[in-house]
Amino acid sequence: MRARLFVVTTLLLAGCKPDLGQPTSLVAERRILAIKSEPAETRPGQNVTYAALVVSPLGTETAPALSWALCMTPKPLDENNVVAAACLDDKGVMAVGGVGPSVSALTPSSACQLFGPDPPPQEPGKPPLRPRDPDVSGGFYQPMRLRDAEVTGFALQRITCNLASAGAEVAIEFGKRYRPNGNPMLLPLGASVGGQAVTATTVQAGHAIDFVASWPAEAVETFPVYDIVTQTLVDHRESMRVSWFASDGKFAHERTGRDENDAATDTSNEWTAPATPGTVHLWTVLRDSRGGVDYASYDVTVMP
């Protein structure tokens, strides 16, 4: 995971354009692009298998030697990160499995206390922690850290917890209607030039091509969310987002997708091939709004 802070100074007032660096879609160094868990949502005490997509300008790594650890420290309210800082320096994690591109691990029985709506444990001599707030989809997440000597990443495993702040009648109805999230599925990559379908794996140097990522209609799931204001359950559809990456060339957009009110099952992005012929590695990462993930890798031949 990588966070970038861009400070816009008085140079902007002078009409200068700040250098924001390379786009995140350009894979110019070794990176973790995604972590997929199966199942996509689990209850505390259930087993989950995690797999990482590790890439570099040379392509997809088939067997990265990653170590894995479950974060066991809730994020303090005064920290503005996705996970607690203690989970970055081994103070608040529990190592699981061996070393490799994937691992299986039990979701901690305390996950809904540490990262969910249940009252968290209080340490002696320290102020009590407050329960976590759900995200906009009503979800809570158990962090899993993976790293080697060069890269560090976190998977956020969605966990099924009790419905907080709701009456018994609503909670029972929620239990009947809610279904744990499943991972979405990417269909084979499509491509077109000038509206005409072409082979997605071949393009001329310096030319633009429209890539199309798609998914089955059933991959978009409907789920209830508790509205604390009206104290009712409101149904939502998952939104779908595709992140685009390539070892060369340039995408028009870093991410594309469909919101929950859009029934379309595909999204496109223009990619301009580099001027130099050769092989370009391309990756698509599909995420739904409840934390489900799928990804795909392609090799594109750039012709003279």
TORDREN-950080 format. One record per residue (C-alpha): residue in one letter; x, y, z; residue number from 1. Coordinates in nm, 4 decimals, padded with zeros to 6 digits. Layout:
> resn | X | Y | Z | resi
> a | X | Y | Z | NUM
...
REM end
This chain:
> resn | X | Y | Z | resi
> m | 00.0000 | 00.0000 | 00.0000 | 1
> r | 00.1249 | 00.3406 | -00.0808 | 2
> a | 00.0096 | 00.6836 | 00.0297 | 3
> r | 00.1107 | 01.0015 | -00.1463 | 4
> l | 00.0678 | 01.3506 | -00.0119 | 5
> f | 00.0814 | 01.6306 | -00.2637 | 6
> v | 00.1361 | 01.9797 | -00.1205 | 7
> v | 00.0269 | 02.2590 | -00.3513 | 8
> t | 00.2256 | 02.5719 | -00.2676 | 9
> t | 00.2270 | 02.9283 | -00.3949 | 10
> l | 00.3865 | 02.7996 | -00.7151 | 11
> l | 00.0344 | 02.7192 | -00.8244 | 12
> l | -00.0594 | 03.0822 | -00.7883 | 13
> a | 00.2258 | 03.1711 | -01.0199 | 14
> g | 00.0831 | 02.9461 | -01.2896 | 15
> c | 00.3344 | 02.6619 | -01.2503 | 16
> k | 00.2144 | 02.3026 | -01.2691 | 17
> p | 00.3399 | 02.0849 | -00.9830 | 18
> d | 00.5163 | 01.7613 | -01.0732 | 19
> l | 00.2854 | 01.4871 | -00.9468 | 20
> g | 00.5187 | 01.2082 | -01.0588 | 21
> q | 00.4328 | 00.9015 | -01.2596 | 22
> p | 00.0684 | 00.7866 | -01.2825 | 23
> t | -00.0242 | 00.5021 | -01.0502 | 24
> s | -00.1294 | 00.2986 | -01.3550 | 25
> l | 00.2335 | 00.2800 | -01.4734 | 26
> v | 00.4189 | -00.0177 | -01.3254 | 27
> a | 00.7726 | 00.1166 | -01.3171 | 28
> e | 00.8838 | -00.0831 | -01.0130 | 29
> r | 00.7937 | -00.3945 | -00.8173 | 30
> r | 00.4488 | -00.3600 | -00.6592 | 31
> i | 00.1573 | -00.5431 | -00.4969 | 32
> l | -00.1456 | -00.4555 | -00.7090 | 33
> a | -00.4131 | -00.6611 | -00.5337 | 34
> i | -00.4830 | -00.9249 | -00.2697 | 35
> k | -00.7754 | -01.1590 | -00.3264 | 36
> s | -00.9351 | -01.3515 | -00.0419 | 37
> e | -01.1572 | -01.6562 | -00.0710 | 38
> p | -01.4217 | -01.6303 | 00.0561 | 39
> a | -01.4588 | -01.2562 | 00.0096 | 40
> e | -01.6469 | -01.2255 | 00.3401 | 41
> t | -01.6185 | -01.4477 | 00.6449 | 42
> r | -01.7252 | -01.4816 | 01.0043 | 43
> p | -01.4765 | -01.4844 | 01.2921 | 44
> g | -01.3269 | -01.8297 | 01.3327 | 45
> q | -01.3629 | -01.9259 | 00.9665 | 46
> n | -01.0721 | -02.0040 | 00.7343 | 47
> v | -00.9709 | -01.7663 | 00.4536 | 48
> t | -00.7216 | -01.8139 | 00.1693 | 49
> y | -00.5337 | -01.5043 | 00.0545 | 50
> a | -00.3460 | -01.4682 | -00.2765 | 51
> a | -00.1383 | -01.1701 | -00.3913 | 52
> l | -00.0843 | -01.0165 | -00.7342 | 53
> v | 00.2804 | -00.9055 | -00.7313 | 54
> v | 00.4118 | -00.7414 | -01.0475 | 55
> s | 00.7086 | -00.5553 | -01.1909 | 56
> p | 00.8050 | -00.4104 | -01.5305 | 57
> l | 00.9055 | -00.7688 | -01.6195 | 58
> g | 00.5522 | -00.9022 | -01.5667 | 59
> t | 00.3638 | -01.1013 | -01.3038 | 60
> e | 00.5656 | -01.2846 | -01.0400 | 61
> t | 00.4575 | -01.6470 | -01.0079 | 62
> a | 00.6074 | -01.7253 | -00.6667 | 63
> p | 00.6917 | -01.4173 | -00.4587 | 64
> a | 00.8373 | -01.5039 | -00.1165 | 65
> l | 00.5923 | -01.3088 | 00.0982 | 66
> s | 00.5469 | -01.3383 | 00.4738 | 67
> w | 00.1931 | -01.2989 | 00.6124 | 68
> a | 00.0594 | -01.1659 | 00.9431 | 69
> l | -00.2833 | -01.0793 | 01.0817 | 70
> c | -00.3114 | -00.7279 | 01.2227 | 71
> m | -00.4343 | -00.7572 | 01.5827 | 72
> t | -00.4295 | -00.3882 | 01.6795 | 73
> p | -00.7282 | -00.1584 | 01.6239 | 74
> k | -00.6493 | 00.1751 | 01.4644 | 75
> p | -00.6458 | 00.4556 | 01.7248 | 76
> l | -00.8805 | 00.7442 | 01.6533 | 77
> d | -00.5881 | 00.9873 | 01.6273 | 78
> e | -00.4233 | 00.7911 | 01.3418 | 79
> n | -00.5271 | 00.8836 | 00.9889 | 80
> n | -00.4354 | 00.5573 | 00.8186 | 81
> v | -00.6285 | 00.2550 | 00.7013 | 82
> v | -00.4590 | 00.0343 | 00.9619 | 83
> a | -00.2804 | 00.0995 | 01.2894 | 84
> a | 00.0850 | 00.2012 | 01.2659 | 85
> a | 00.1684 | -00.0839 | 01.5042 | 86
> c | 00.0739 | -00.3286 | 01.2285 | 87
> l | 00.3535 | -00.1934 | 01.0101 | 88
> d | 00.6372 | -00.2583 | 01.2522 | 89
> d | 00.5412 | -00.5982 | 01.3967 | 90
> k | 00.4179 | -00.4642 | 01.7321 | 91
> g | 00.0572 | -00.5481 | 01.6658 | 92
> v | 00.0488 | -00.8483 | 01.4296 | 93
> m | 00.0321 | -01.2259 | 01.4530 | 94
> a | 00.2345 | -01.4200 | 01.1962 | 95
> v | 00.0456 | -01.6908 | 01.0046 | 96
> g | 00.1489 | -01.9604 | 00.7573 | 97
> g | 00.4825 | -01.9832 | 00.5860 | 98
> v | 00.6426 | -01.7786 | 00.3091 | 99
> g | 00.4912 | -01.7702 | -00.0384 | 100
> p | 00.2438 | -01.6059 | -00.2775 | 101
> s | -00.0607 | -01.7204 | -00.0775 | 102
> v | -00.1641 | -01.8290 | 00.2698 | 103
> s | -00.4627 | -01.9754 | 00.4547 | 104
> a | -00.5526 | -01.8414 | 00.7982 | 105
> l | -00.8379 | -01.8443 | 01.0477 | 106
> t | -01.0147 | -01.5126 | 01.0943 | 107
> p | -00.9542 | -01.4263 | 01.4625 | 108
> s | -01.2473 | -01.4910 | 01.6962 | 109
> s | -01.1964 | -01.1362 | 01.8269 | 110
> a | -01.2218 | -00.9737 | 01.4803 | 111
> c | -01.5619 | -00.8097 | 01.5465 | 112
> q | -01.4292 | -00.6714 | 01.8759 | 113
> l | -01.1049 | -00.5378 | 01.7353 | 114
> f | -01.2320 | -00.4171 | 01.3972 | 115
> g | -01.6102 | -00.4295 | 01.4197 | 116
> p | -01.9095 | -00.3025 | 01.6178 | 117
> d | -01.8673 | -00.5205 | 01.9280 | 118
> p | -01.7226 | -00.3504 | 02.2414 | 119
> p | -01.3424 | -00.3860 | 02.2167 | 120
> p | -01.1338 | -00.5248 | 02.5046 | 121
> q | -00.9903 | -00.2648 | 02.7426 | 122
> e | -00.6235 | -00.2783 | 02.8351 | 123
> p | -00.5327 | -00.2069 | 03.1986 | 124
> g | -00.4255 | 00.1533 | 03.2522 | 125
> k | -00.5431 | 00.2676 | 02.9094 | 126
> p | -00.8615 | 00.4502 | 02.8084 | 127
> p | -01.1345 | 00.2325 | 02.6565 | 128
> l | -01.1545 | 00.2014 | 02.2796 | 129
> r | -01.4785 | 00.2693 | 02.0980 | 130
> p | -01.6307 | 00.0214 | 01.8524 | 131
> r | -01.5513 | 00.0692 | 01.4852 | 132
> d | -01.7874 | 00.2499 | 01.2503 | 133
> p | -01.8942 | 00.0605 | 00.9365 | 134
> d | -01.8055 | 00.1821 | 00.5892 | 135
> v | -02.0790 | 00.3065 | 00.3542 | 136
> s | -02.1692 | -00.0530 | 00.2654 | 137
> g | -02.2125 | -00.1435 | 00.6330 | 138
> g | -01.8910 | -00.3454 | 00.6319 | 139
> f | -01.6085 | -00.4150 | 00.8773 | 140
> y | -01.2633 | -00.5443 | 00.7843 | 141
> q | -00.9874 | -00.7572 | 00.9364 | 142
> p | -00.6442 | -00.6434 | 00.8048 | 143
> m | -00.3922 | -00.9006 | 00.6820 | 144
> r | -00.0351 | -00.7804 | 00.6190 | 145
> l | 00.1989 | -00.9254 | 00.3565 | 146
> r | 00.5549 | -00.8219 | 00.2874 | 147
> d | 00.9043 | -00.9086 | 00.1791 | 148
> a | 01.2246 | -00.7043 | 00.1748 | 149
> e | 01.0913 | -00.4687 | -00.0951 | 150
> v | 00.7130 | -00.4403 | -00.0732 | 151
> t | 00.4401 | -00.4264 | 00.1911 | 152
> g | 00.0655 | -00.4511 | 00.1402 | 153
> f | -00.2559 | -00.5080 | 00.3332 | 154
> a | -00.5622 | -00.7130 | 00.2486 | 155
> l | -00.8826 | -00.5898 | 00.4113 | 156
> q | -01.0896 | -00.9031 | 00.4716 | 157
> r | -01.4589 | -00.8253 | 00.5113 | 158
> i | -01.6024 | -00.9828 | 00.8274 | 159
> t | -01.9663 | -01.0551 | 00.9084 | 160
> c | -02.0530 | -00.9056 | 01.2472 | 161
> n | -02.3714 | -00.8431 | 01.4417 | 162
> l | -02.5777 | -00.5454 | 01.3352 | 163
> a | -02.5035 | -00.2637 | 01.5792 | 164
> s | -02.7459 | 00.0035 | 01.7067 | 165
> a | -03.0498 | -00.1739 | 01.5654 | 166
> g | -03.3564 | -00.3115 | 01.7412 | 167
> a | -03.4210 | -00.6830 | 01.7653 | 168
> e | -03.6816 | -00.6818 | 01.4885 | 169
> v | -03.4526 | -00.5072 | 01.2401 | 170
> a | -03.1571 | -00.7261 | 01.3369 | 171
> i | -03.3608 | -01.0418 | 01.2729 | 172
> e | -03.4756 | -00.9093 | 00.9353 | 173
> f | -03.1160 | -00.8191 | 00.8476 | 174
> g | -03.0030 | -01.1723 | 00.9273 | 175
> k | -03.2658 | -01.3120 | 00.6916 | 176
> r | -03.1840 | -01.0781 | 00.4011 | 177
> y | -02.8092 | -01.0321 | 00.4171 | 178
> r | -02.5840 | -01.2620 | 00.2154 | 179
> p | -02.2036 | -01.2565 | 00.2595 | 180
> n | -02.0175 | -01.0945 | -00.0262 | 181
> g | -01.8731 | -01.3065 | -00.3069 | 182
> n | -01.5807 | -01.2074 | -00.5236 | 183
> p | -01.6737 | -01.0616 | -00.8645 | 184
> m | -01.5399 | -01.2214 | -01.1834 | 185
> l | -01.3607 | -01.0586 | -01.4739 | 186
> l | -01.4510 | -01.1794 | -01.8224 | 187
> p | -01.1848 | -01.1887 | -02.0989 | 188
> l | -01.0553 | -00.8451 | -02.1944 | 189
> g | -01.2096 | -00.6905 | -02.5045 | 190
> a | -01.0681 | -00.4221 | -02.7334 | 191
> s | -01.1727 | -00.1924 | -03.0146 | 192
> v | -01.0245 | 00.0736 | -03.2416 | 193
> g | -01.2599 | 00.3306 | -03.3880 | 194
> g | -01.5552 | 00.1283 | -03.2651 | 195
> q | -01.4405 | -00.1890 | -03.4449 | 196
> a | -01.3497 | -00.4964 | -03.2405 | 197
> v | -00.9835 | -00.5957 | -03.2602 | 198
> t | -00.7525 | -00.8453 | -03.0952 | 199
> a | -00.6786 | -00.7223 | -02.7444 | 200
> t | -00.3207 | -00.8524 | -02.7436 | 201
> t | -00.1815 | -00.6681 | -03.0475 | 202
> v | -00.1523 | -00.2946 | -03.1188 | 203
> q | 00.0664 | -00.0723 | -03.3341 | 204
> a | 00.3326 | 00.1441 | -03.1704 | 205
> g | 00.2057 | 00.4878 | -03.0726 | 206
> h | -00.1570 | 00.4022 | -03.1530 | 207
> a | -00.4540 | 00.4187 | -02.9168 | 208
> i | -00.6799 | 00.1247 | -02.8376 | 209
> d | -00.9937 | 00.1036 | -02.6237 | 210
> f | -00.9787 | -00.1832 | -02.3773 | 211
> v | -01.3064 | -00.3140 | -02.2349 | 212
> a | -01.3265 | -00.4924 | -01.8981 | 213
> s | -01.6535 | -00.6717 | -01.8215 | 214
> w | -01.8189 | -00.8967 | -01.5664 | 215
> p | -02.1318 | -01.1162 | -01.5515 | 216
> a | -02.4540 | -00.9454 | -01.4437 | 217
> e | -02.4844 | -01.1842 | -01.1482 | 218
> a | -02.1502 | -01.0579 | -01.0137 | 219
> v | -02.3275 | -00.7389 | -00.9028 | 220
> e | -02.4962 | -00.8315 | -00.5758 | 221
> t | -02.7748 | -00.6578 | -00.3842 | 222
> f | -02.7425 | -00.6188 | -00.0074 | 223
> p | -02.9227 | -00.4375 | 00.2775 | 224
> v | -02.7593 | -00.1552 | 00.4751 | 225
> y | -02.8918 | -00.0334 | 00.8090 | 226
> d | -02.9802 | 00.3374 | 00.7963 | 227
> i | -02.9248 | 00.4658 | 01.1492 | 228
> v | -03.1276 | 00.7830 | 01.0814 | 229
> t | -03.4474 | 00.6106 | 00.9637 | 230
> q | -03.3673 | 00.2888 | 01.1563 | 231
> t | -03.4618 | 00.0836 | 00.8522 | 232
> l | -03.2863 | -00.1481 | 00.6080 | 233
> v | -03.2137 | 00.0023 | 00.2670 | 234
> d | -03.1192 | -00.2190 | -00.0282 | 235
> h | -02.8131 | -00.1260 | -00.2347 | 236
> r | -02.6447 | -00.2722 | -00.5423 | 237
> e | -02.2699 | -00.3087 | -00.5543 | 238
> s | -02.0761 | -00.0537 | -00.7517 | 239
> m | -01.7907 | -00.1938 | -00.9640 | 240
> r | -01.4494 | -00.0355 | -01.0166 | 241
> v | -01.1640 | -00.1403 | -01.2437 | 242
> s | -00.8083 | -00.0229 | -01.1795 | 243
> w | -00.5838 | -00.0333 | -01.4872 | 244
> f | -00.2087 | -00.0974 | -01.4899 | 245
> a | 00.0575 | -00.1428 | -01.7587 | 246
> s | 00.4365 | -00.1637 | -01.7727 | 247
> d | 00.4474 | 00.0965 | -02.0527 | 248
> g | 00.2189 | 00.3225 | -02.2524 | 249
> k | -00.0465 | 00.5482 | -02.1032 | 250
> f | -00.4065 | 00.5014 | -01.9893 | 251
> a | -00.6567 | 00.7850 | -02.0217 | 252
> h | -00.7889 | 00.7016 | -01.6726 | 253
> e | -00.6413 | 00.5358 | -01.3642 | 254
> r | -00.9789 | 00.3805 | -01.2749 | 255
> t | -01.3143 | 00.3349 | -01.4455 | 256
> g | -01.6355 | 00.1617 | -01.3436 | 257
> r | -02.0084 | 00.1689 | -01.2770 | 258
> d | -02.1966 | 00.3022 | -00.9755 | 259
> e | -02.4769 | 00.1135 | -00.8060 | 260
> n | -02.7459 | 00.2767 | -01.0205 | 261
> d | -02.5776 | 00.1796 | -01.3481 | 262
> a | -02.6798 | -00.1638 | -01.4748 | 263
> a | -02.4073 | -00.1815 | -01.7432 | 264
> t | -02.1664 | -00.4729 | -01.7000 | 265
> d | -01.8570 | -00.3321 | -01.8668 | 266
> t | -01.6252 | -00.0335 | -01.8575 | 267
> s | -01.3700 | 00.0904 | -02.1102 | 268
> n | -01.0419 | 00.2797 | -02.0990 | 269
> e | -00.8232 | 00.4163 | -02.3756 | 270
> w | -00.4609 | 00.3069 | -02.3752 | 271
> t | -00.1933 | 00.4606 | -02.5967 | 272
> a | 00.0843 | 00.2191 | -02.6843 | 273
> p | 00.4478 | 00.3269 | -02.6460 | 274
> a | 00.6432 | 00.4361 | -02.9501 | 275
> t | 00.8876 | 00.1479 | -02.9102 | 276
> p | 00.7826 | -00.2019 | -03.0283 | 277
> g | 00.7974 | -00.4887 | -02.7821 | 278
> t | 00.5921 | -00.6635 | -02.5154 | 279
> v | 00.3899 | -00.4639 | -02.2625 | 280
> h | 00.2441 | -00.6281 | -01.9533 | 281
> l | -00.1098 | -00.5192 | -01.8645 | 282
> w | -00.3230 | -00.5859 | -01.5555 | 283
> t | -00.6852 | -00.5196 | -01.4627 | 284
> v | -00.8109 | -00.5305 | -01.1033 | 285
> l | -01.1885 | -00.5437 | -01.0467 | 286
> r | -01.3277 | -00.4469 | -00.7060 | 287
> d | -01.6856 | -00.4366 | -00.5848 | 288
> s | -01.8002 | -00.1916 | -00.3166 | 289
> r | -01.8035 | -00.4609 | -00.0455 | 290
> g | -01.4354 | -00.5493 | -00.0821 | 291
> g | -01.4538 | -00.8340 | -00.3345 | 292
> v | -01.1636 | -00.8617 | -00.5806 | 293
> d | -01.0699 | -01.0274 | -00.9073 | 294
> y | -00.7741 | -00.9598 | -01.1352 | 295
> a | -00.6279 | -01.0614 | -01.4695 | 296
> s | -00.2929 | -01.0322 | -01.6478 | 297
> y | -00.2230 | -00.9891 | -02.0199 | 298
> d | 00.0751 | -00.9494 | -02.2503 | 299
> v | 00.0260 | -00.6985 | -02.5304 | 300
> t | 00.2508 | -00.7089 | -02.8378 | 301
> v | 00.3332 | -00.3613 | -02.9668 | 302
> m | 00.3993 | -00.3850 | -03.3410 | 303
> p | 00.6236 | -00.1469 | -03.5451 | 304
REM end
